[in-house]
Amino acid sequence: MNVTRTTRGRGHRARRVLTGLLATAGLLVSGLSLGTAPATASSVGGQITRDEVLSRAQDWINEHVPYSQSRSWTDANGTYRQDCSGYVSMAWHLPKLPGGGDYSTATITQVTNTIARGDLKPGDALWRRDSSVQHIGLFIAWADAAHTSPVVRQEPEDGKFAEQVTWSASYANTFTPVRYKNIVDGAAPSDPLPGSASYRYNNQQLSFARGADGSLQHYWWIPGEGTRHDSWGGQIVGQPTGFVYGNQQHVFARGVNGTLQHWWWIDDGSGVHFADWGGELTSDPTAVVWGDQQHIFARSKKGTLEHWWWTPQDGLHIADWGGELAGRPTAISYGNQQLIFARGSDNQLHHWWWINDGSGLHYDSWGGSLDGDPAAMVWQNQQLVFARGTDGTLQHYWWMPESGLHHDSWGGQIVGRPAVMVWDNQQLVFARGTDGSLQHYWWISGEGTRHDSWGGKLTDDPSAFAYDNQQHVFAKTTDNSLFHWWWINDGQGTHTISWGGSLG
């Protein structure tokens, strides 16, 4: 494998381009044809959750889709015209008009109702059509406490790309708030948060773990068929991570030789494939999909933040983002940015971000005093990070475009790295307690933070995801089996079952 190295200063994206193609199972890694992961499985013109609308809208921002009234964009979300109304039509998963073509600002009111400005929720829209302006944008959140300046996702005009921006109050007041008739408030049956050992694929629940023999173990559940289990082979260290990418399941883990190991399964009958992505890891990896690219981060042998990324156009690359890490990083997508958080050797929360605007790589410290690896997620327009503090409590950091960085403690006593997810507009955190039980924290807007215990005896960090109106958590327990907790929003509370196996 030939590697070309280029060293640059901080603030620029140093890259080592792998010129040697990785070939395994008869497939070239750089030649796979992969698409952007679909957010959920809503039907065209059917009911759609607000979370799915936001996820679909985010895809065009990630994919840097240019504005055009004459062209259409095709991805996993379908084919839609690249202007403002085509963008909203895509986000709402609208069908074509009876005569063909996408809805315009003149016709989109056929599928909406006018609402009060104070009733706006994420996924609603702001619409205007008069002699001077014909435009529609998706409402995301309010940028100010007075609820006058909205954060909007839109396709703006010629020469620009899908974006998230804040409108001035004076401009926003000229628009009419509207709501899609088939939008619902329920939890999104979404793909997992980045860097998860457990996630959803279509209607299946999946979890990956290291077996007692060191191999990658694969568990999955199908409605009406129950739980199944097989081995994907290999020899790994620590906890794997994975994501859904189009019709594929991807898993990454640190090999016993210290390299980044990559497995992927394609829903075409070809089964499981494997490639070694090289490098020298000294932590478990974290993974995230950004547009049509796959991005992996881990602590290198030098203690720096190592970055692998794969694109359908030119294959695999590796870069060193510098810093001094003390453990496993976590990565998220945020608009046209890639964000990475990690505990530094000084036990502070360190933050890297890369912006797709030519400015490249940026870095700062969010401070604090941590004693565990962080977990991160996006909630509306906020960046949220959770980690164990040196006092053992659950520490919470969040950044808002309108007010910057904030920090508080959610209390409790936890061990290891927490798992996080968004469910029905709530922020949820799961972590192993000092007594080995599964600790559950959740925050509801206007009601604050709550906490309870889901019991059990964990011996490893949990992973979690949302599934329809359910919350699902997986972890290794004292008998070395994979244990499963789930909560259904039906008043019956929490359920538990062992998925068996022999984990390492």
C-alpha positions in Angstrom: 0.0 0.0 0.0 1.5 3.3 -1.1 0.9 6.3 1.1 1.6 9.9 0.1 2.1 12.2 3.1 1.6 15.9 3.2 2.1 17.9 6.5 0.4 21.2 7.1 -0.3 23.4 10.0 -3.4 23.4 12.2 -6.4 24.9 10.4 -5.7 23.0 7.2 -6.7 19.6 6.3 -3.6 17.5 6.1 -4.2 14.4 4.1 -2.5 11.1 3.2 -4.1 9.8 0.1 -4.0 6.0 -0.2 -3.0 5.4 -3.8 -3.0 1.6 -3.4 -6.6 0.3 -3.7 -7.8 -2.1 -1.1 -9.3 -5.2 -2.8 -11.2 -7.9 -0.8 -13.9 -10.3 -1.6 -13.5 -9.5 -5.3 -14.5 -5.9 -4.7 -12.5 -2.7 -4.9 -13.2 -0.5 -1.9 -12.8 2.6 -3.9 -15.1 1.3 -6.6 -18.2 0.6 -4.5 -21.3 2.5 -5.6 -22.9 3.7 -2.4 -25.7 6.2 -1.7 -26.6 8.5 1.1 -28.4 6.6 3.9 -32.1 7.1 4.0 -33.4 8.5 7.2 -36.5 6.3 7.6 -39.0 4.4 5.6 -41.9 6.8 5.1 -44.0 6.4 2.0 -44.3 9.0 -0.8 -47.2 11.3 0.2 -47.7 9.4 3.5 -47.4 10.4 7.1 -43.9 11.6 8.0 -42.4 12.5 11.4 -40.7 15.8 12.0 -37.4 14.1 12.7 -37.5 12.4 9.3 -38.3 15.8 7.6 -35.3 17.3 9.3 -33.1 14.4 8.4 -34.1 14.5 4.7 -33.6 18.3 4.6 -30.1 17.8 6.2 -29.1 15.4 3.4 -29.2 18.2 0.7 -27.1 20.4 2.9 -24.6 17.6 3.4 -24.6 16.9 -0.4 -24.1 20.6 -1.2 -27.1 20.6 -3.7 -27.0 23.7 -5.9 -30.1 25.8 -6.5 -31.7 25.3 -9.9 -35.2 25.8 -11.3 -34.4 23.6 -14.3 -32.6 20.7 -12.8 -33.5 17.9 -10.4 -31.4 16.1 -7.8 -31.5 12.3 -7.2 -30.4 10.6 -4.0 -31.8 8.1 -1.6 -34.7 10.5 -0.9 -35.9 10.4 -4.5 -35.7 12.9 -7.4 -36.8 16.5 -6.8 -36.3 19.9 -8.4 -33.5 21.9 -6.9 -35.3 25.1 -6.0 -37.0 26.2 -2.8 -40.3 24.4 -3.3 -38.6 21.3 -4.6 -36.4 21.2 -1.5 -39.4 21.4 0.8 -41.2 18.8 -1.4 -38.2 16.5 -0.9 -38.1 17.0 2.8 -41.8 16.3 3.2 -41.6 13.3 0.8 -44.3 14.7 -1.4 -45.5 12.9 -4.5 -45.4 14.4 -8.0 -48.3 16.6 -9.2 -51.1 14.8 -11.1 -49.7 16.3 -14.4 -46.1 15.5 -13.4 -43.4 17.7 -11.8 -42.9 18.9 -8.3 -45.0 21.3 -6.2 -44.2 25.0 -6.6 -44.9 27.9 -4.3 -48.1 28.3 -6.3 -49.3 24.7 -5.6 -47.7 23.6 -2.4 -50.5 25.2 -0.4 -52.7 22.4 -1.6 -51.0 20.1 0.9 -50.6 22.6 3.8 -52.7 24.4 6.4 -52.0 27.9 7.7 -51.0 28.0 11.4 -50.3 30.6 14.0 -46.7 31.9 14.2 -46.5 30.8 17.8 -47.4 27.2 16.8 -44.4 26.7 14.5 -42.6 23.5 15.1 -39.5 22.0 13.5 -40.4 20.7 10.0 -43.2 23.3 9.4 -42.6 26.0 6.8 -42.6 29.7 6.1 -44.2 30.5 2.8 -44.6 33.7 0.7 -45.9 34.3 -2.8 -46.5 37.8 -4.1 -45.4 40.0 -6.9 -41.9 40.5 -5.4 -41.1 37.2 -3.5 -42.0 33.6 -4.2 -40.2 31.5 -1.6 -40.6 28.8 1.0 -38.2 27.6 3.7 -38.3 24.9 6.4 -38.6 26.1 9.9 -36.0 24.6 12.3 -36.0 26.6 15.5 -36.1 30.1 16.9 -32.8 31.8 17.1 -33.8 34.2 19.8 -35.8 34.0 23.1 -38.4 36.4 21.7 -39.3 34.0 18.9 -38.9 36.6 16.1 -35.9 35.3 14.1 -36.3 31.8 12.8 -33.6 29.3 11.8 -34.5 28.1 8.4 -33.3 25.4 5.9 -33.7 26.5 2.3 -32.6 26.4 -1.3 -32.0 30.2 -1.6 -31.3 31.4 -5.1 -29.1 30.9 -8.2 -25.4 30.5 -7.4 -26.1 29.2 -3.9 -26.6 25.8 -2.2 -29.0 24.2 0.2 -28.2 25.8 3.6 -29.3 26.5 7.1 -29.5 30.2 7.9 -31.2 32.6 10.4 -33.8 35.0 8.9 -34.2 38.5 10.4 -37.4 39.2 12.2 -38.4 41.9 9.6 -38.0 39.4 6.7 -39.6 36.5 8.5 -42.7 38.6 9.3 -43.5 38.8 5.6 -44.0 35.0 5.4 -47.0 32.9 6.3 -46.4 29.9 8.7 -47.8 26.7 7.1 -47.9 23.0 8.2 -47.8 20.0 5.9 -51.0 18.0 6.4 -49.3 14.7 6.8 -46.6 15.7 9.3 -46.7 14.0 12.7 -45.0 14.7 16.0 -44.1 11.1 16.8 -40.6 9.8 17.3 -38.7 9.1 14.1 -37.9 5.4 13.3 -34.5 6.6 12.5 -31.1 5.2 11.8 -28.8 5.3 14.8 -26.7 8.2 16.0 -23.2 8.1 14.6 -20.7 5.8 16.3 -23.2 3.2 17.6 -22.7 -0.5 18.1 -26.5 -0.9 17.7 -28.7 0.5 15.1 -31.8 0.1 12.9 -31.9 -1.2 9.4 -35.3 -1.0 7.8 -37.5 -2.8 10.3 -34.7 -4.7 11.8 -32.8 -4.1 15.1 -29.1 -4.8 14.9 -26.3 -5.0 17.5 -22.6 -5.8 17.1 -20.1 -6.8 19.8 -16.8 -8.6 20.4 -17.2 -12.3 21.0 -15.4 -14.3 23.6 -13.2 -15.7 20.8 -12.3 -12.1 19.7 -14.5 -12.2 16.5 -17.1 -9.6 15.4 -20.5 -10.9 16.6 -23.7 -9.9 14.8 -27.2 -10.0 16.3 -30.4 -8.9 14.6 -34.1 -9.0 15.2 -36.8 -9.1 12.6 -40.5 -8.6 13.4 -42.3 -12.0 13.4 -39.1 -13.9 13.2 -37.3 -13.1 16.4 -33.6 -12.8 17.2 -30.8 -14.2 15.1 -27.0 -14.4 15.5 -23.9 -15.1 13.5 -20.3 -14.2 13.3 -18.6 -11.9 10.9 -15.2 -13.2 11.8 -12.0 -11.2 12.3 -10.1 -10.5 15.5 -11.0 -7.2 17.2 -10.3 -5.2 20.3 -12.9 -3.1 22.2 -16.4 -2.0 21.0 -17.3 -1.8 17.3 -19.2 1.0 15.7 -21.4 1.1 12.6 -24.1 2.9 10.5 -26.5 2.3 7.7 -25.4 3.6 4.3 -28.1 3.2 1.6 -28.9 -0.5 1.3 -25.7 -1.5 3.3 -24.7 -2.1 6.9 -21.2 -0.9 7.8 -19.2 -1.9 10.9 -15.7 -0.6 12.0 -13.5 -1.9 14.8 -9.9 -1.9 16.0 -8.1 -5.1 15.0 -5.8 -7.0 17.2 -3.0 -5.7 14.9 -4.0 -2.1 15.7 -5.4 -1.3 12.2 -8.9 -0.1 11.4 -11.0 -3.1 10.3 -14.1 -2.6 8.1 -17.0 -5.0 7.4 -19.9 -4.2 5.2 -23.0 -6.1 4.2 -25.0 -5.3 1.0 -28.7 -6.1 0.7 -28.1 -7.7 -2.7 -27.3 -11.3 -1.8 -23.6 -10.8 -1.9 -23.2 -11.2 1.8 -20.5 -9.7 4.1 -17.3 -8.0 2.8 -14.2 -7.0 4.6 -11.3 -4.6 4.2 -8.4 -3.4 6.3 -8.2 0.4 6.3 -4.8 0.5 7.9 -3.5 3.0 10.4 -2.4 2.4 14.0 -5.4 2.9 16.4 -5.1 3.1 20.2 -8.8 3.6 20.9 -12.1 2.3 19.6 -13.2 4.1 16.4 -16.2 6.4 15.9 -18.0 6.7 12.6 -20.4 9.1 10.8 -22.0 9.5 7.4 -21.6 12.9 5.9 -23.3 13.3 2.5 -22.2 10.4 0.4 -19.0 10.0 2.4 -18.0 7.6 5.2 -15.9 9.2 8.0 -14.1 7.4 10.8 -12.0 8.9 13.6 -9.9 7.3 16.3 -6.9 8.0 18.6 -3.6 7.2 16.8 -0.5 5.6 18.1 0.9 9.1 18.6 -2.1 10.1 20.6 -3.4 12.4 17.9 -6.9 12.4 16.2 -6.7 10.2 13.1 -9.2 10.6 10.4 -10.2 8.1 7.6 -12.7 9.1 4.9 -14.1 7.3 1.9 -15.9 8.9 -1.1 -17.5 7.1 -4.0 -15.5 9.4 -6.3 -11.9 8.7 -5.2 -11.8 6.0 -2.5 -10.0 6.0 0.8 -7.9 8.8 2.5 -6.3 9.2 5.9 -5.4 12.5 7.7 -4.0 13.4 11.1 -6.0 16.2 12.8 -3.5 16.6 15.6 -4.2 17.2 19.3 -3.5 15.0 22.3 -6.3 12.6 23.0 -6.8 10.5 26.1 -9.5 8.1 24.7 -12.1 7.4 22.1 -13.5 10.4 20.1 -17.1 10.9 19.0 -18.2 12.4 15.7 -21.4 14.0 14.4 -22.6 15.7 11.2 -23.9 19.3 11.6 -25.1 21.0 8.4 -22.1 21.4 6.2 -19.7 20.6 9.0 -18.1 17.5 10.6 -17.7 17.8 14.3 -15.5 15.7 16.5 -15.2 15.8 20.3 -12.6 14.0 22.5 -11.2 14.0 26.0 -7.7 15.5 25.8 -4.6 14.5 27.8 -5.5 17.5 30.1 -9.0 15.9 30.7 -10.7 18.8 29.0 -13.3 18.5 26.3 -11.6 19.2 22.9 -13.5 20.1 19.8 -12.5 19.9 16.1 -14.7 21.0 13.3 -14.4 21.0 9.5 -16.5 23.3 7.4 -17.3 22.6 3.7 -16.7 26.3 2.8 -13.0 26.3 2.0 -11.9 27.3 5.5 -10.9 23.7 6.4 -10.2 22.5 9.9 -10.8 24.4 13.1 -10.1 23.5 16.8 -10.9 24.8 20.3 -11.3 23.5 23.8 -14.7 23.4 25.6 -12.9 23.1 29.0 -14.3 21.0 31.8 -12.8 18.2 33.8 -13.6 14.8 32.3 -12.8 11.2 33.3 -14.5 9.4 30.5 -15.0 9.4 26.7 -17.8 11.8 25.4 -20.9 11.0 23.3 -22.5 13.7 21.1 -25.6 14.4 19.1 -27.5 17.2 17.3 -30.8 18.4 18.8 -32.6 20.9 16.6 -29.9 23.5 15.9 -27.8 22.6 19.0 -24.7 20.6 19.5 -24.9 18.4 22.6 -22.0 16.5 24.3 -22.2 14.3 27.4 -19.4 12.6 29.4 -18.4 11.4 32.9 -16.8 14.2 35.0 -13.9 13.6 37.3 -16.5 13.7 40.2 -18.3 10.7 38.5 -21.3 12.8 37.5 -22.9 13.1 34.0 -21.6 16.3 32.5 -23.5 18.1 29.8 -22.2 20.6 27.3 -24.3 22.3 24.6 -23.6 24.9 22.0 -26.3 27.1 20.4 -25.8 29.4 17.4 -27.5 32.3 19.1 -25.8 32.1 22.5 -22.6 29.9 22.2 -21.3 27.4 24.7 -23.1 26.3 27.9 -22.3 23.6 30.5 -24.1 22.0 33.5 -24.2 18.7 35.4 -27.0 16.2 35.2 -25.7 14.5 38.4 -25.7 10.8 39.2 -22.7 8.5 39.4 -21.7 6.8 36.2 -18.9 4.7 34.7 -17.6 4.7 31.2 -19.0 6.3 28.1 -22.7 7.1 27.9 -25.1 6.5 24.9 -27.3 9.3 23.6 -30.3 9.7 21.3 -33.2 12.0 20.5 -36.7 10.7 21.0 -39.9 12.7 20.4 -38.0 16.0 20.9 -36.5 14.7 24.1 -32.8 14.4 24.9 -32.0 10.9 26.3 -28.8 9.6 27.9 -28.1 6.1 29.0 -25.0 5.1 31.1 -23.6 2.4 33.4 -24.1 3.3 37.0 -21.4 2.6 39.7 -23.6 -0.3 40.8 -23.6 -1.8 37.3 -27.2 -0.8 36.6 -28.5 0.9 33.5 -29.0 4.6 34.4 -31.5 6.6 32.3 -31.5 10.4 32.0 -33.9 12.5 29.9 -34.7 16.1 29.3 -38.0 17.6 28.1 -38.2 21.2 27.0 -39.9 23.2 29.7 -39.7 20.4 32.2 -36.0 20.0 32.8 -34.0 16.8 33.5 -35.2 13.6 35.0 -33.5 10.4 36.0 -34.3 6.8 36.8 -32.7 3.3 36.8 -33.6 0.6 34.3 -31.8 -2.1 36.4 -29.6 -4.9 35.2 -25.9 -5.5 35.6 -23.7 -4.0 32.9 -20.1 -4.8 32.3 -19.6 -2.6 29.3 -20.8 0.7 27.9 -24.4 0.7 26.4 -25.5 1.6 22.9 -29.0 2.9 22.0 -31.3 3.9 19.2 -35.0 4.9 18.6 -37.4 2.5 16.9 -40.8 3.9 16.0 -42.4 4.9 19.4 -39.7 2.8 21.3 -36.4 3.4 23.0 -33.9 0.5 22.7 -30.6 -0.1 24.7 -28.1 -2.9 24.4 -25.1 -3.8 26.6 -23.0 -6.7 27.8 -24.0 -8.1 31.2 -22.2 -10.1 34.0 -23.0 -13.5 32.3 -21.2 -12.2 29.1 -24.5 -12.2 27.1 -26.0 -9.4 25.1 -28.8 -7.8 27.1 -31.6 -5.8 25.6 -33.8 -3.1 27.3 -36.7 -1.4 25.5 -39.4 1.0 26.5 -42.6 1.4 24.5 -44.7 4.6 24.7 -47.8 2.6 25.6 -47.9 2.9 29.4 -46.3 -0.6 30.0 -42.9 0.7 31.0 -39.5 -1.0 30.4 -39.0 -4.5 29.1 -35.9 -6.7 29.2 -34.6 -9.8 27.5 -31.3 -11.6 26.9 -30.2 -12.0 23.3 -27.6 -14.6 24.5 -24.2 -15.2 23.1 -20.8 -15.2 24.7 -19.2 -11.8 24.5 -15.6 -10.9 25.2 
